[in-house]
Amino acid sequence: MLKDIILYTYGYVVFFYSLALIASYVMLIWLAYTEQRKHHHTMSDSYVKQIFRHSPYTPGVSIVAPAYNEEKTIVNNVKSLLSQDYPKFEIVIVNDGSKDNTLQEMIDNFDLVETPYNYRMRISAKPFKRLFTSTNPKYQRLRVVDKVNGGTKADAVNGGLNVVRYPYFINTDVDCILAKDAIMKCVRPMIEMNDVIAVSGVMNMSNGSRVEDGELIEYRIPWSPIPLFQTLEYLRSFMVGKMGWSAINAMPNVSGGYGMFDTEVAIAAGGYSSDSLAEDEDMLIRMIGYCCDFNRKYRVVQIPDTCCWTEGPANLKILNRQRTRWGHGLIQTFGKYYRMMFKKKYRQLGLITMPHQFIFELLAPVIEFVGLLTTIYLAFTGGVNWGTAAIIFAVMYVFCVQLSLVVIYYDYTQTKMKGFAYLRLIVAALLEPFVYHPLIVLFSLRGYLKFITKQRIVWGEMTRQGFAKKPTKAVS
């Protein structure tokens, strides 16, 4: 029967798909290991700091951070950004049409005054209103852009890029906590390697950590289940995924939470797509596409150092909203740039990165969901070879757990925290395939459906637990 042939064929497709996925991760683990060894510097960080501090050639860096309805935390957040240990940088806060007192809080606490400014819209963004600078020398690095809300973080960052002054910029979220030496860590490969257009630092979860006045005093692994799973997810993404892709110059994205870019290349490429819900991947594709179109060499680097901590969604409602947006953004990005796939002109991006993402990221939730429905159908009709199915599941489960254990061990060697704390991550690794991963699949499919049905998704507000007794509001 035709039905039996289809089911039989689909079973083989899933089997070889799983083998290919395992093979790709094994390769990424090996590539990540080789890439990490390259970042073992001979010069100490303290020595490099002295060079940057005294050299007349130290490059300037602009930190661009959008803010929307952040009145409860904006002062501490800005002070945290201003505390970077780097001699030449500026902070550009983009007040993206906040409806609360975000702007007034900054005016009152940082002695801001409106400053005449010849605004040039080098890249597309919603209308610019005003520029504020501080009359207090203590905050001379701070500039605040007031603009009309664009509905996406991408549009807000574009508004900031139109006023930045330095050759490199960092895209981050205003509520992110940066390591004191985060700028130095990312500038270093920019000047040590040739043709680097973007550098990604490792991000981690700040949920459960001890934070005072916008500074991470003590990193702690979260107790809450959802942030705990996300911690494991982030570790795999940065320490295996991105680090592995970096080894062959095939990075799929630079995190929207923390990444450094070449300002000239970013602006020449047209900046961020203002309507993008996956601005991290969208920006990198545009920059690489620009370099390839003009036959310019490029390099995108992932460093193994943790540069940023962010508070992730703490409940299912917010996680659903975030991952639905990510799923929508992923399919939106492929809808825009599918023409680059399998094109030799676009080098690793077109020949490796995009095909891999299409097969193992975009299609994965669909294949898993259809596979689940098929298995349920076969179970009721007696068509499942339970022995074979158990072997395949056991192999995939053991591999997924081992992959998580690899990154857990690496994080343990870096943070030197007590091993007992990592028992939570190990338990999360054992439970993730049954508890967390199915939810991510469903949320991603919801994002796909919203894109296909042309339902509009915007960057809204997200309730965060924060580090005080009362929760605060922040951009989701």
N, C-alpha and C positions, 0 to 999 in steps of 0.2 A: 504493500500500500504506500501511496505517496506520503501519508502522514508518518509512517514508520521510517521511511527513507530520510525525511526532513529531521526527525528526532535523532536518528542514528548519526547523520552528518553533523548536526549541531553538537552532539556529544564529543565527536572528534575535534571539532573546532574549539570547544572549550578546553579540551585536554591540551592541545598544542598551544593554545593561547596562554594557558597557565605555565607551561614549560618555558615559553618565550619570555614571559614576565619574570619568572625566577632567574632565567639566564641573564636578563638585562640588569637585575638587581645585583647579581653576583659580580657582573662586570663593573657596576657602579661602586660597589664596595671596594674592589681592587683599585679602581681609578681614584676614589676618595682617599685611600691610604697613600697612594703615590703623591697625590696633590698636597696632602697635609705635611708630608716630609719636606716638600719644597719650601714650606713656610717656616721652617726652623732657622731663624735668622742668626747670623754670626754676631751682629751688633746688638747690644742690649737695648731695651726700650728707653732706659734712662739716658743712654748715650745719644740715641736718635732724638729724644726730646731736646737735648742741649743743642743739637744741630739745628732743629727747627726753630728753637728760641732765638738763636743768634745769627742765623743765615739771612742775608738780604733777599735770597731767592725763594724763601718759604712761600708756597702758594696760598692764596686766600680761599676760604671756604664759606659758602652761604648755607645756612640751615633753614629750609623752608618748611613751615608747620602750619597747616590750616586749622582754624578754630571755629567751631559752630556751637553756640549755646554752652559755653564752658565756664560760666561765671563763678561756679563754686570752687574750681580748681585751677583756673587760668594763671593766677599769680604765682603759685608754687610751681606750676609747670614751666612757666617762662623762666623763673629763677633757676630751675634745674637745667634748662637748655643753656642759660648764660654761664653756667659753671664749668664749661668745657676747658680742659687743660690744653690749650692750643693758642699760639700767639696772634693769629690773624684770622678772625672769623666774624661773621655777622649773623644775627637771628632775624629772619623775616617771618613774622606772624601774619597770617592772612585771616582777617575777620570776615568769614564768608557769610555775610548777611545775618549774623546772629540776632535772634529776637529777644534775648535777655540782656543782661548788663555786662556781657563779656568785654566789650570795647571800653565801657566806662570804668570797669575794674582795672584794666591796664592803664588807662589815662590817669586814674587817681594814684595808683601804686608805683608807676614808673615815670611820673612827671612828663607825660607825653603832651606834645603840642602839634597841631596840624602844621605841616611843612609844605610850602609850594614845591611842586614836583612836575617836571616835564615828562609825563607818562607816555611811553611808546608801547603800543600793543604789538610786540614782536611775534607773539603767538596768541591764538584765539582764547578769550576768556570773557566771562560776563563783565559788564561795565565797572570800571574803576571809579571809586568815589574820592578817597582821600589817602594821604600818606602821613603817618605820625612818626616823629622821632622824639627822643628824650632830651630834656634840658639838664638832666643830671648826668655828669660825667661817668658815674658808676654804671649807667645803662647806655652808654654811647654805642654799643654794638647792636642795640635793639631798634628795629624798624617795624612798624605795623601798617599793613595794607588793609584798607576798608573797601570792600567791594560788594556787588550784588551777588546773592546766593545763586550758584550754578547747579545745585542738585547733586553734584558728584565731587569727590575729592580731587579728581583729575582737573576739573575746571578751577578749583581753588589753588592748586599748585601752579597752574599756568599763570594765574594772577600774580603769584609770588615771583615766578621766573621773569616776569616782565620788569622787575625792579632790582633783581640781584646784581651785585657788583663784582663777584669773584669768578674765577675760571672753573671752579668746581662747586657743586651744590649737593646737599643732602636732603632727600625727601623723607620726612618722618611724620609721625602723628604728635600732636601737641601734648598728649598725655603719656607718651612713651618716656621711659627713663633711660638716658644714655650713659654709658660708661664714661668716666672722666676723660679717658684717652681715646674715645671712639673716633674722633676726627683723625688723630694721628695714625691710628691703625689702618684707616682706609686711604689716607693720603699716601702712605708709604708705598704700596704697590703702584699707585698712580705715577710716582716719580722713579721708582726702581725698575719698572718694566716698560717696554715700548708699546705704544698704541693702545693703552688701556682707556676705555671709554666709560666703564662702570665697575664699581666694586661693591660687593654685598658682604655685610657683616652678619654674624649669627644673631638671631633673635630668640628670646626665651620668654617664658611666662613669668610675670611678676606676682601672680595670684598667690597669696599666702606668705609672701616675702615681707621682710621688715623694711619699710620705707619711711623716711623722715624728711620733710621739707623738699620733696621731689628727688631725694637721693636714696639709692638702694644701699641700705646699711648691711643687710644680711639676706642672701639668697636662700630661699627655702622651697623645697618641692611641695606643690599644693596638696592639701588633703581632700578638697572637694573633687568629686569624680570627673566632671566635665573638664575643668582646667588640667587635671592630672592626665587625662587622655590627650589633651592638646599639647601638653609638655612633651609627651612621647612622640607625638606627630611632628612637632616642630624639630625635635632632635633628628629624626629620620630625614626630614626634608632638607635641613641644612647640612648635616654632617655626612650624609650618604648621597642624597639626591644632588643638591647643588654643588657640593664639593667634588663629586664624581664628574658632573658635567663640566665643571670649571677646568678639569684636567685636559679636556679635549676642546676647550673653547666653544662649548655648546650649551651654555647656561640658558634655561627656558625663561627665567625672569629674575629680577632683583626686587626683593621684598618691598612692598609699599610702606612697611613700617620703618625700615631703615635701609638706605642704600645711597651710595655716592655716585654722581654722574659728572661727565664732562659737559659743562654748561653750553659751550659753543656747539657741540654735536647735537645736544638735546634740542636746542632752539632751531638749529638748521634742519633738523628732522621734523619740525613742526610742533614740538612739545607733546603734551599728552592729548589724546583724543578726549575732548571735553565731555563726551557722552559715555566714556568708558567706565565700566564697573569692574574691570580688571586692569587698572592703570599700571600695575607693576609689570605685567607681561606686555601690555600694549606699548608702553614707552620703550622697552628694550627692543621689541620687534621693529619699531619705527627707527630707532637709532642704528641698529644693525642693517636694516634695509637701506637707510641713507648711505652708510659706509659701503655697502655692496654696490649700490647704484652708481656711486662715484669712484668705485674701485679703490677704496681707502682701507688700509689695514685696520683691524680692531681687535681688542681683547677684552673679555669680561671675566672678572676674577671673584671667586668666593674665598674669603679668608676664614680660618678656623676660630677666630676670636669672637667671644660674645660682646657685642657692641650695644645691644639694646634689649630692654625688658618691656613687655607690654601686658596689660591686663586683658586676658581673653574672656569670652563669654562665660558666665558662671551658671547659666541655666539653659534649658532646651529651647525656650522661646527665642532667646537672643542668638544661640548657636544656629537655630533654624534660619533666622533672618540673615545671618552672616554667610552661611554656606549656600543658601539659595542665591544670594547675590554673587557669590564666587562662581557658582555653576552657570548662572546667567552670563557672567562676564567671560567665562571660558568659551562658551559657544559663540558669544558675540565676537570675541577676538578671532576665532577661526572663520567666522563669517566675513570678517574684514580682510584677513590676510591669507586665505586658503590658496591664493594664486602663487604664493611663495613656495609652497610645498613641492618637493621633488625638482626644484630648479637649482641647477649647479651654480648659477649666478649668486644665490644666497647662501652658499657655502654650508657650514654645519647647521645653520638655522633651517635651511630648506631641505637638506638631505638627511639630517639626523633628528634634530630637536623637534620640529613640528610633526613629522610622521610618527615619532615615538609618543608625543603627547596626544596626538589624535587617536592612536590605537590603544594606548595604555592609560590614558587619563580621561579623554572625552568619551570614548566608547565603553570604558570599563563599567560605569554605573548601569548602562543599558544592558550590557552582556550579563552582569551579575543579576540584575532584576529578572531578565528573561530566563536566565538559568535557574533561578529560584522557582519561578512559575512552572518551568518545564519539569523540574524535579518533583514538585508537588503533584503535577499531573501524572507523571510516571509512577509515583508512589501509590496513587489511588488506582492505577490501571495495571499494576504489577509489572511494570516495565523497567524497574531499577535493579541493576546488579549491585546489591548492597555491599558485597565484598570489594569490588573494584571502586565503588564510590567512597567507601571508607578509607581505602588506601590513598586515593587522590586527595581527599580532604585532609588526611593526616599529614601528608607530605606538604601541602600548602600551609597548614596550621603550624607545623614545626618550623618551616622556613620563615614564616612571618614573625614568630616568636624569637627565633635566632637573630633575625635582622634587628629587632628591637633591642635584644640583649647586647648586640655589638655597640649600638649608639649609647646605651645606658652605661656600659663599661667605659666608653671614651669620655662621657661627661663626668663620670666618677673620678677618672684620672686627672681631669682638668680642675674640678671644683674642690676636691679633697674633703668633701663633706663626709659625715659619718655614713658608713655603709648601710646602717639600719634605715635611713631615709630613703634609700633606693629600693627597698623592699616594696614600697608603694608602686614604683614604676614597674617593677617586675610583675606584680599582681595585675597592673593595668595592661601589660603586654600579653598576659595570659587570657584576660577577659575581652580585650579590644575586638577581636574578630566576631564575638557574639553580641557585644553590647554597643560599642561606639561606632564601629565601621558600618553596620547596617543603617544607622541613622544618617551618616554622612552620605551614603548612597541615595537614600530617599530625599534628602535635602538637595542634593545635586540634581536629581531628576526633576524636582520641583522647579529649580532654576531653569533647566532646559525647557520645561513646559511653559514657563512664563515668557521665555524668549520666543518660542515658536508661536504662542498665542498673542505675542506683541503686548504683553502686560508691562507697564512701566514700573521700574524699580528705581528708587532714589536712595541716597545716603540719608538715613533718618537719624533719630536719637537712639542711644542704647544706654540702658541703666547699668552702671558699673558699681560694684561693691566698694571700690576704692580702698583706701588704707586708713580710713577714719570709721567712726561708728555709723555714720549716716552715708547712704549711697549717693553718688553724684551722677550727673549726666555727662555724656560725651558722645562724640560722633561715632557711629557704628561703622 
